[in-house]
Amino acid sequence: MKIDANRRGQLPKVEAAVPFASPDGLVRGWKVTIPGGHPLATPAVADGRVLLGGGFGSYEFYALDAVTGEVE
């Protein structure tokens, strides 16, 4: 796979995080859909961020706010 130099620094659009809660309200969080349809590796959490690659075969890398799910 060749990296397209024209797209360097441009990530595909990530839709806004969608909050969710379990029926009893004990488990709460958010979910996002990462574009590309690639199988994803395990994310890392550090300094209040969820760090996630765009998947196998992808060159994207995302940093999401761990509380809100917003792309940083």
FENWOMO-V432594 format. One record per helix or strand. SS is the DSSP state (@ for helix, = for strand). FROM is the first residue (numbers start at 1). TO is the last residue. If there is no record, write none. Layout:
# FENWOMO-V432594
SS_FROM_TO ; SS_FROM_TO
This chain:
# FENWOMO-V432594
@_5_7 ; =_18_21 ; =_28_31 ; =_44_46 ; =_49_53 ; =_61_65 ; =_71_71
